[in-house]
Amino acid sequence: MIYFITACFNRCNFTLRSLRQLNDQATALGVEYKFIVVDDNSTDGTVGDLEGLDFPICVLRTSGNYFWARAMR
């Protein structure tokens, strides 16, 4: 099992594109995987779009005070 972990804030299109590309590669290789995305209180619809994806994903929502370094702990 591979876990892809990332943080995001108001980068919906970039985040979705990245996750779709990783999904395509993992699927092509037959690798079991899961995405873990830490969303730092995005206001651009990121969370809703992430939750609508049809692959293994866990979206963790934070208060908006995590920024990159704290979200990646």
N, C-alpha and C positions, 0 to 999 in steps of 0.2 A: 504494500500500500504506500502510495506517495501522497503527501500532503503539500499542496501549494498554498502558501500563506502570504497574504499581502494586505496592505492598508490602503485606504483611498479616502479622498475628500473632494467632492464636486468634480470628478473626472469621469463621468458616467460613460461616455463614448469610448474613451481610451481604456477604461477598466473592462468594459464588455468585450471590446476587440481583443484585448490581451487574453482574457479568460477563454474566449472562443478559440483562439489560436492554440492555446495550451490544451484545451479539450480535444481539438482535432488531432493534435500530435499524440496525446496519450491514448486516444481511442484507436488511432492507426497502429500503435505499438502494442495494443492489447493490455495496457497497464491499468491496474486498479488504482483509483485516485479519488481525492476529495479536495475541493477548494475551501479555504477558510479566509474570509474577507472581513477585515476590521474596518467598518465605515465610521468615520469620525464626524457624525452628524451632518452628512451631506444634505443640501437643500435642492439639488437638481434632479431628484427622482432616482438616484443611484440605487437605493435600497430596494425599491419596488421592482426595478428592472433586474437586479440581481436575484431577487426571490422568484422572478418569473422564468429564470433559466431552467432548462430541462437537463441538468446534470448535477452530480453530487456537490452540494455547496452548503456551507454554514455561514450565515452573515451575522457578525457580532456588531452591535451598535454601541457607540460610545458617546460621550457628552459633548464632544467638540473641542475638548482640551487635551487630547492625546497627541496630536501631531504625529509625524512619522516615527520618531524614535520610541516614544512610549507605546504606540500602537503595535510595534513590532516586537515588543518584549515577550 
